[in-house]
């Protein structure tokens, strides 16, 4: 079938149009076979393909799926700060979809990590929307480059698992625009995901699936989204309201297509709206036809495993390396006696729980990798991977094993029962039995390296004194054992950077004041001050800051400069040098710090980054462009992005708290002017470009005796600046009335 003969909505009956707006079953679109519209398969997930082997349309066993490459979930991959690598992961995912005839992969998820206790943090990218958007776009672009679709999710403000099916997220417009929507916006404008999945929750009282402002006004009309919107599974509570709001597809089907038919007949759904929603489904299917027509395709298991291996390497963050305890020497002639403690070394936790659970094509544990490479180590599990009390026999064996070693590698972390889709954590702490074991081991051996496995941050400060080295390995996918061995024994240098701050105490997180909500709603009272935006602005100590990560190499950033490229844009340049004898990578991070602002703004915000791979002694120049949005905030006064005139500091560094150099640019501002009225304060008139001219005219008229002269003492000026000008008479009597009338009249002349 050529593209010119593909059916369109004009070829369909009303009933056929309605049928396209719900699924065929839990994992298929509903086609119209008689009109040449197939019902393709769509399925999870965000870090690899999870195609169910269930024979029925329902599903209860999330582990029963075809083998697929398990890449690191977003919790790990986000620490790579490497969009090019992430794009390769996306390409590999798409090839596996082609083999399995899957038209749309349900991911990635780019919701903000508002609170580290969120049960689905393992599936999301960052506390920072810029980083989340600029990394996850690689998955979308990579998958779709092969002719397979993605589903960007969960749109929007799905930031907790507690009461997620109905909770009302009450968020200011500014916080939505600056924190919770930009990752979606960037990916829509840059890569046009074929589909977007709306979230379960309500936003300011309206369920996402029925939110016309969200799905149509913002997503389509403002951002230019060209794809379809589907519901999360079971999130469509009103077929008619959802379709009118801009929801193309209900998943899974509720078998209520007749509701759409009746509503179209009685005028509750306009014919043009149903046509738009149905045509979107036809367009989606047409995009997938080429890839879904490929028969007999088989992806290269080994090649994809190597992509997963490289992704795992770049996901690992070195938090601590006292006395250069890492890397270890793998040469049998020089190697120290190694003890490996912790069940995670033998039974790795490599992915999160819930709908994204993958059956991997391969799986090699850290212990298996050591054996394959001929590296000798004594192993003791130390604990069980559950939330049961400590096993004293296992603890005793582990302590004895550690006692005679030169170095101890302790594999600790969160078992799957401690974090998963479906519930939020209630503590940042790791299981007490693991911490107790670490303390016992450290009492007998001072050379301890802790390797963490966890989907979201855990408290490190309470036990860090017991370890000379700490590797945060997150969840590394199927090749994590290989990657950890490469890093621990120095075949590669760590290059991961934190995509999420690690607080000293969970109660330091500002969202805890409203977490996880009450009586069916949660107030986002911290506004735009999420993660490092709060910690850095208010000088709150953290354990490890956003963007942090050590290396076996050392680097120097020099020659930092910035040049304006427009009224409100700039380019930053710098030179990065590897000052060590180790080949390694460094991530240059650019933060923008506003000067004087009319609203409360974070101290600084990430607005650019680039990862640079350098040979020992090598230098490279980097350039990072800053567009107008890099300097803007969302103004609720203007209901738009706003760049104020004045100075902005541009900080270049390697974390939000490790800034190598700062340069300043002066911007002209966007010149936005809010219409001024008698209800605008005198201070607002002074700050406005037109108003300032009129204020100057008032002062001149006062000097000339044509108007009452305004008071110039400090106290009276404070009162004056906060007053609407129609209240000037309370200070100046009849003269104040004349001033207010003069100002309004002059403004009318200037505004023409």
Secondary structure, DSSP 8 states (H G I E B T S, - for coil): --GGGS--GGGS-HHHHHHHTBEEETTEE--BGGGTB---EEEE-TTS-B-B--SSS----TT-B-EE-----HHHHGGG--HHHHHHHHHHHHHHHHHTTEEEEE--B-----STT-TTGGGS--S-HHHHHHHHHHHHHHHHTTT-EEEEEEETT---STTTTT-EEE--HHHIIIIISHHHHHHHHHH--SEEEE-SSEETTEEGGG-HIIIIIIIIIIT---SEEEE-TT--S-HHHHHHHT--BBSS--S-HHHHHHHHHTTSS-HHHHHHHHHHHHHHHHHHHHHHT--S----HHHHHHHHHHHHHHH-EEEEEGGG--S----TTT---EEEESGGGTS---S-SSTT--EES----HHHHHHHTT---EEE--S-SSSS---HHHHHHHHHHHHT-SEEEEEEE--GGGSBTTB--S-S---HHHHHHHHHHHHH-S-EEEEEE-SS----TTTGGG-SEEEE----GGGHHHHHHHHHTTSS------SS-EESSGGGSGGGGGSS-BTTEEE-TTTT--THHHHHHTT--EEE-TT--B-SS-EEEEEEEEEEEETTEEEEEEEEEE-SSS-EEEEEEEEEEE-S-SS---S-EEEEEEEEEE-TT-EEEEEEEE-GGGG-EEETTTTEEE--SEEEEEEEEEETTEEEEEEEEEE----------TTSBHHHHHHSHHHHHHHHHHHHHHHTTSS-----SHHHHHHHHTSBGGGTHHHHTHHHHHHHHHHHHHHHHHT-
